[in-house]
């Protein structure tokens, strides 16, 4: 008894799979097709850039090829590579991501720079004693972890309304051996902190996109970032009032508040800081020249409510 023979496509080589991925991504409009292809194919095959080159002629199993093609398909829909892989690099550190966390942006590293600079000076003034800081809306924990990793005598409290995001943040802190110095608490802004908690530094990258502008954002943001981490209310400024008023009661004398802001928001946020009696308000531009972070000092904190 004879049957029909099935003819399967030959197994692709590493180089062929890479070329196929690059071509598909270019057709989809990716501006980084080559890099995306290397990251996605390398992830499936467990190869870095050098391994992809040296193994160019090595055959790939059909299962591996199918998995790589599936990841490439996801990328062609606009899903960011970091979301597909579930990890992102920020401030030289790797962070696990989840659906409830933002992909940390390179421009947010400026917020970390400012936080580290202030805490470094504060620690020197304290003569080596520990300084404390807070990260509001921590998400993956990237900001808090990056600051703590550079300030060995600093401890932190970090809050977020998403319990699932906090689970990821705690895992990230443990990976970087900072879980003993950062405590993650569920709740909005200062709500989960004890009444007596005071901080040398408060940082936040809050939601600052105006509700009506969310649909105009790039597909990678509007479809794949969590809405609650984007939507800043009708004018994008809804989070800043509670954060600034709370900080005026939570900072120690000469403590610093540092906030990331959206394009065109620096002036409005500066006015909110002035009304709350902050001084030495500085506007820091990112590498593109956009006002990105505001820092301000509180000389005389308000009495707690």
C-alpha positions in Angstrom: 0.0 0.0 0.0 1.4 3.3 -1.0 0.4 6.8 0.1 1.0 10.3 -1.0 4.3 11.8 0.1 4.1 15.0 1.9 6.7 17.6 0.9 7.8 19.9 3.7 9.7 23.1 3.1 13.4 22.7 3.9 14.5 24.0 7.3 15.7 27.6 7.0 19.1 28.7 8.1 19.6 31.4 10.7 20.6 33.8 7.9 17.5 32.9 5.8 15.2 33.3 8.8 16.7 36.7 9.6 16.4 37.9 6.0 12.8 36.8 5.9 12.0 38.6 9.2 13.7 41.8 8.0 11.8 41.8 4.7 8.4 41.3 6.4 9.2 44.1 8.9 10.2 46.5 6.2 7.0 45.9 4.3 5.1 46.6 7.5 6.7 50.0 7.7 9.2 49.3 10.6 11.9 51.9 10.8 14.2 49.5 12.6 13.5 46.3 10.7 17.1 45.0 10.9 17.4 45.5 14.7 13.9 44.2 15.3 14.6 41.1 13.3 17.9 40.4 15.2 16.2 40.8 18.6 13.2 38.6 17.8 15.0 35.9 16.0 17.9 36.0 18.5 15.4 35.7 21.4 13.9 32.5 19.9 17.2 30.9 19.1 19.0 32.1 22.2 21.6 33.9 20.2 23.1 37.4 20.5 24.3 39.4 17.6 27.6 37.6 17.4 25.9 34.2 17.5 23.5 35.2 14.7 26.5 36.1 12.5 28.6 33.1 13.3 25.7 30.7 13.0 24.3 32.3 9.8 24.5 29.0 7.9 23.2 26.8 10.7 19.7 25.2 10.2 16.8 26.2 12.4 14.2 23.8 13.5 10.7 24.2 12.1 9.4 24.8 15.6 11.9 27.6 16.2 11.1 29.1 12.8 7.4 29.1 13.5 7.9 30.7 16.9 10.1 33.4 15.4 7.6 34.1 12.6 4.8 34.4 15.2 6.8 37.1 17.0 7.5 38.9 13.8 3.8 38.9 13.0 3.1 40.6 16.3 5.7 43.2 15.5 4.1 43.9 12.1 0.9 45.0 14.0 2.9 47.7 15.8 3.4 45.9 19.0 6.8 47.1 20.5 9.7 44.7 20.6 10.0 45.2 24.4 6.3 44.1 24.9 6.8 41.1 22.7 10.0 40.0 24.6 8.6 41.1 28.0 11.7 43.0 29.0 13.2 46.4 28.4 16.5 48.1 29.2 16.5 51.3 31.2 19.4 53.2 32.8 21.6 50.2 31.9 19.4 47.7 33.8 17.0 45.1 32.5 13.4 45.2 33.6 10.6 42.7 33.3 7.4 44.2 31.8 3.8 43.2 31.8 0.5 44.5 30.3 0.0 46.7 33.4 3.4 48.5 33.0 4.7 51.1 30.7 7.7 50.4 28.6 10.2 52.8 30.3 11.2 55.5 27.8 14.8 56.8 27.3 13.7 60.4 28.1 12.7 59.3 31.6 16.3 58.6 32.4 16.6 62.4 32.8 14.2 62.1 35.8 16.6 59.4 37.3 19.6 61.7 36.7 18.0 64.5 38.6 16.9 62.2 41.4 20.4 60.7 41.8 22.1 64.1 41.7 19.9 65.4 44.6 20.2 62.3 46.7 24.0 62.2 46.2 24.2 65.8 47.6 21.8 64.9 50.3 23.7 61.9 51.4 26.9 63.9 51.5 25.2 66.5 53.7 23.8 63.8 56.0 27.3 62.4 56.5 26.5 58.9 55.2 23.2 58.4 56.9 20.4 56.9 54.8 18.2 59.2 52.7 14.6 58.3 51.8 12.8 58.9 48.6 9.3 58.1 47.1 8.4 57.0 43.6 4.7 57.7 42.8 3.1 55.5 40.1 6.1 53.2 40.0 4.8 50.7 37.3 7.6 48.3 36.6 9.7 49.9 39.4 12.3 51.2 36.8 12.7 54.7 38.2 12.9 53.7 41.9 15.3 50.8 41.1 17.5 52.9 38.9 17.9 55.6 41.6 18.4 53.1 44.4 21.0 51.2 42.4 23.1 54.3 42.1 22.5 55.5 45.7 23.6 52.7 48.0 22.5 54.5 51.2 19.0 55.4 49.9 15.7 53.6 50.7 12.4 54.1 49.0 8.7 53.7 49.1 6.9 53.2 45.8 3.2 53.2 45.1 1.0 52.2 42.3 -2.8 51.5 41.9 -2.1 48.3 39.9 -1.4 45.3 42.2 -0.2 43.3 39.1 2.3 46.1 38.3 3.6 46.0 41.8 4.2 42.2 41.6 6.4 42.8 38.6 8.1 45.8 40.3 8.9 43.6 43.3 10.4 40.9 41.1 12.5 43.5 39.3 13.8 44.8 42.6 14.7 41.3 43.7 16.6 40.6 40.5 18.7 43.7 41.1 19.1 42.8 44.8 17.3 46.0 45.9 14.2 44.4 47.5 15.5 45.1 51.0 15.7 48.9 50.2 12.5 49.5 48.2 9.0 48.8 49.6 6.1 48.6 47.1 2.7 49.6 48.3 -0.7 49.4 46.5 -2.7 52.7 46.3 -2.9 56.1 44.6 0.1 58.5 45.1 0.6 59.0 48.8 -2.5 57.1 50.0 -0.7 53.9 51.1 2.1 55.7 53.0 1.9 56.0 56.8 1.2 59.6 58.1 4.7 60.0 59.5 6.6 59.2 56.4 8.8 62.0 55.1 11.2 62.0 52.1 14.3 63.8 50.9 13.2 63.3 47.3 9.9 62.5 45.6 9.8 61.5 41.9 7.0 60.7 39.6 6.3 60.1 35.9 2.5 60.4 36.1 -0.1 60.0 33.3 0.1 63.3 31.4 -1.7 62.7 28.0 -4.9 64.6 27.6 -7.8 62.2 27.2 -8.8 63.5 23.8 -5.2 63.1 22.5 -4.8 59.4 23.3 -6.3 58.3 20.0 -3.7 60.4 18.1 -0.8 58.6 19.7 1.4 56.0 17.9 -0.2 52.6 17.7 2.6 51.2 19.9 1.5 53.4 22.7 -2.3 53.7 22.3 -2.9 50.0 21.7 -0.2 48.4 23.9 0.5 50.7 26.9 -2.0 50.6 29.8 -4.6 53.4 29.5 -4.5 54.3 33.2 -0.7 55.0 32.8 -1.4 57.4 29.9 -4.7 59.3 30.6 -4.0 62.5 32.5 -7.6 63.8 32.3 -9.1 66.5 30.0 -6.0 68.7 29.9 -3.4 66.1 30.9 -2.6 67.7 34.2 -5.0 65.8 36.6 -2.3 64.0 38.5 0.0 67.0 39.2 -2.3 68.8 41.7 -2.5 65.8 44.1 1.2 65.0 43.7 2.4 68.5 44.3 0.0 69.2 47.3 0.9 65.9 48.9 4.6 66.5 48.3 4.4 69.9 50.1 3.4 67.9 53.2 5.8 64.9 52.7 9.1 66.4 51.9 11.7 67.2 54.6 13.1 70.8 54.6 15.0 71.4 51.4 13.6 68.2 49.9 13.2 68.1 46.2 10.2 67.1 44.0 11.0 66.0 40.4 8.3 65.4 37.9 8.2 64.3 34.3 5.9 66.4 32.1 4.5 66.2 28.6 5.3 68.6 25.7 3.7 72.0 26.4 3.0 71.3 30.1 6.1 72.7 31.8 4.6 76.2 32.3 1.4 75.0 33.8 3.1 72.6 36.2 5.6 75.3 37.2 2.6 77.5 38.2 1.2 74.7 40.3 4.5 74.4 42.1 4.7 78.1 42.8 1.2 78.1 44.3 2.3 75.3 46.6 5.2 77.4 47.8 8.0 75.5 46.1 11.1 77.4 45.2 14.1 77.0 42.9 11.9 75.6 40.2 14.0 74.4 37.3 12.9 73.1 33.9 15.2 70.4 32.4 15.1 69.7 28.6 15.5 66.2 27.2 18.0 65.3 24.4 15.4 66.5 21.8 15.3 69.9 23.5 11.7 69.4 24.9 11.1 70.5 28.5 10.8 67.1 30.1 11.4 67.3 33.9 10.6 69.9 36.5 12.5 70.0 39.8 11.6 72.2 42.7 12.8 72.6 46.3 10.6 72.9 49.4 12.2 75.2 52.0 9.4 75.0 54.6 7.1 71.9 54.3 3.4 72.4 55.1 2.0 70.8 58.3 0.5 67.4 57.7 -3.3 67.2 57.5 
